[in-house]
Amino acid sequence: MAAAPLDLLVLGGGITGAAVARDAALRGLSVGLVSKGDFAGGTSSHSSRLIHGGLRYLEHGDLRLVFEASRERRVLLDTAPHLVHPLAFLFPAYRGARVAPWKIFAALWLYDVLAAFRNVHPHRWLSRRATRREEPGLREKGLAGAGRYWDAQTDDARLTLANLRAAAQAGALAANYVEATGLSKPDGQVAGATIRDQLTGETWTVRARTVVNATGPWVDSLRRLDDPAAPPLLRPTKGVHVVVPRARIGHTNAITLLSPVDGRVMFILPWGEVSYIGTTDTDDSGSPDEVRATGEDVIYLLRSANAVFPQARLAPKDVISTWAGLRPLLAPERTLSTAQVSREHRVVESQSGLITIAGGKLTTHRVMGRDVADRVAARLHEADGRPLAPRPPTDRLVLPGGDIADLEVLVESARGRDIPEPVARHLVRAYGSESAALVNLIERDRALGRPIIEGHPETWAEVVHGVEREMAMRLTDVLIRRTHLFYEDPGHGSSAAPPVARKMAELLDWDQGRETEEIADYLSEVQRAREFMTGVARASRVS
Ligand SMILES: Cc1cc2nc3c(=O)[nH]c(=O)nc-3n(C[C@H](O)[C@H](O)[C@H](O)COP(=O)(O)OP(=O)(O)OC[C@H]3O[C@@H](n4cnc5c(N)ncnc54)[C@H](O)[C@@H]3O)c2cc1C
């Protein structure tokens, strides 16, 4: 990256930066991307993992956003069928709730209209009895029926990686654990950045004709490297999820609910053997590096779920893990509640030419990447008269691993090569057609087909693949983002930490000191998570 000037340097390796890099590289521009932590280490691995039109935005009249997001849902279901899966939702309607049953009924119609009736399936209204049949655990009192509608679920961190890999395949250079610490402005115009390798401490200057700030909740602090007086673009809000064993709730569908605590829309979402409940939405002006769940967040989520599934009687001791992220939302011009702040995005150019992308959603990342790449292409055209790089057809180009519509074919092919069905399904869901590469690894070395942790379908082949093909550099990268064992395993994957570190040491040539340090860092993360939950359990009683 530092060897020759780039057309574009992207700062930030979340979904937004990844989408910008992909679009620009596909236009034939020379692109570099750096991210100060792991790829998707920020908000892009702490979302609700939904690719959705955003039913709840209808309440605020955000029709344009719902229309755009619904179209993107369609695009992603086609271009990343391995990572974006249709998900059936049930929205139970209760008499006397903040949103009356007829309003839910009407909203679901509008939701289908805004998707141009091209959602996975049209919505359906279920009677009270049909609702009970579908979800017997739902609170009976006041139940008027339910709307069944469709959205999609993804793996946010892996979707980000897929965009980055597509960018790399189109020629982009990408590096994680590399932070931009300053901007170079030789003649007052931004012409690159000083970057620091977080793992080695080395620094370089990267020269670039355009620089994009795609640092999500960090965009304002990065803008201040350019102009210390730059006004904030964001009003970030914190969102928390808790993970519980799915059997404790006993639900089949994804559930949309109105929290009885404050009437907010929330979700209970199935994810294999676990369910995650979220999210909160509270103003947060703290550092994005320090965002954490609090005991109150956990209690609020559990109480909300318990009110709708009374038999679940979820208590803090049931919580396997939590995650918290900051939404990089655009600051509104007038005072609004956190839930009303728009999820739309904006591209802003500073006096010195730094291009910042702020706001947006996981769902609309492709459009955000395109809008920024349009601006970059126009700037390069103005600067050196080169032809305007045309837009690539990202609405049709599949993401890596997505070049197969029928995933069952892949599952059958893996099973035919002696991969047990749960493992085959997991591999196909995570890697799509690239699961063949993992099956090849397992065929060459059967030990790689063993589970990393007994009872979970993640196999050792994923450690090798994560390091060799997905730039996993640290133990946390493998156990938290390439796989999600940290969140899904009741032991937070701690039993796997030493052997996975050993394997990574072999692959990455770590010395003993580095290996020990990686294990210690991971285990302190686990310890923090455990202490937090023990503290919440001690301090509270959930009604
Ligand atoms: C709780 C929650 C739930 C959500 N649920 C959904 C959902 O279900 N569906 C949906 O569509 N959207 C959802 N969103 C929104 C979506 O997750 C975010 O809009 C999106 O992930 C933001 O991505 P980003 O790339 O802009 O930011 P990030 O993912 O935070 O990426 C920014 C990156 O910049 C890097 N960085 C920071 N400073 C520097 C620097 N100086 N140099 C280099 N790199 C730097 C960071 O390391 C980070 O990786 C949710 C958000 C939250 C918080």
The ligand as an ORCA input file, in Angstrom:
! r2SCAN-3c Opt
* xyz 0 1
  C     -27.277     -2.952     18.124
  C     -27.297     -2.708     16.648
  C     -28.132     -3.462     15.842
  C     -28.146     -3.246     14.476
  N     -28.887     -4.061     13.712
  C     -28.905     -3.895     12.388
  C     -29.627     -4.796     11.592
  O     -30.176     -5.774     12.074
  N     -29.666     -4.559     10.264
  C     -29.042     -3.500      9.703
  O     -29.176     -3.324      8.506
  N     -28.285     -2.656     10.428
  C     -28.200     -2.833     11.755
  N     -27.435     -2.018     12.527
  C     -26.648     -0.980     11.879
  C     -25.345     -1.528     11.293
  O     -24.817     -2.531     12.116
  C     -24.313     -0.408     11.154
  O     -24.883      0.643     10.430
  C     -23.053     -0.866     10.415
  O     -22.555     -2.069     10.933
  C     -21.984      0.201     10.519
  O     -20.871     -0.228      9.810
  P     -19.614      0.703      9.598
  O     -18.695      0.009      8.695
  O     -20.075      2.060      9.187
  O     -18.992      0.860     11.059
  P     -18.109     -0.212     11.860
  O     -18.567     -1.574     11.629
  O     -18.028      0.245     13.267
  O     -16.698     -0.110     11.189
  C     -15.842      0.987     11.379
  C     -14.420      0.466     11.408
  O     -13.534      1.588     11.386
  C     -12.376      1.196     12.094
  N     -11.633      2.408     12.503
  C     -11.985      3.313     13.431
  N     -11.058      4.274     13.512
  C     -10.090      3.963     12.615
  C      -8.869      4.561     12.236
  N      -8.423      5.685     12.800
  N      -8.124      3.964     11.268
  C      -8.541      2.806     10.688
  N      -9.701      2.209     11.015
  C     -10.463      2.776     11.961
  C     -12.902      0.391     13.266
  O     -11.902     -0.491     13.736
  C     -14.097     -0.320     12.660
  O     -13.810     -1.654     12.309
  C     -27.357     -2.220     13.902
  C     -26.510     -1.470     14.713
  C     -26.463     -1.726     16.077
  C     -25.535     -0.958     16.941
*
